[in-house]
């Protein structure tokens, strides 16, 4: 609902991104909105009525800009396998090498990309989920998607279901103007 989107945006104003697969292509769109109307326009154009992964950003590391707006590229079409990721949480690996970039950006560069470059479909295995979950901890969630619509959610059990969508947690959204104890939006519709 419009009220739900307003509640999510009220507490996560640092970027909105979406990824979805159609016809063996992966579509990525991002915005750093200036106002709620920008979010609603973006929602109606790229998100509404789609089976997709949506991310509303609450800055923890890195600048507020499009570069740090999720989804992040893990592998490119030039690598032979388009794969993107959204993240919720704070990674222990940090961003000390460049404070303008997010911890997610560094985690992909330092761990996921090297791990998946020679065998991209490894992300579809239970071993990948177990390995990454153990490394990032249960407080972090990743959703990865490829051009074929394959989707993997690392630490999915740490999220919640709400109105037909999986949400990564409950600390950063509200529907009535009141902050709730636990909610942040990262979901798929």
Number of C-alpha atoms within 10 A of each C-alpha: 8 10 12 14 18 20 20 22 26 17 20 19 19 21 24 26 25 25 29 25 20 12 8 11 14 18 16 17 16 22 18 20 17 11 11 14 11 13 21 17 11 19 18 10 10 19 21 12 10 13 14 19 25 26 27 31 27 20 17 14 20 19 15 19 16 14 17 23 27 27 27 20 18 25 22 13 11 7 12 11 18 20 27 24 24 26 23 22 19 18 21 12 14 19 18 12 9 12 12 15 19 23 25 26 22 18 18 19 15 12 14 17 16 14 15 18 16 11 10 20 14 14 23 16 10 12 11 18 19 12 11 18 19 12 14 19 15 14 15 21 25 22 23 23 27 27 20 16 19 14 20 19 21 25 21 19 12 13 21 15 13 10 8 9 14 19 23 30 23 18 14 22 26 23 16 11 14 9 16 13 10 11 19 24 28 26 23 20 15
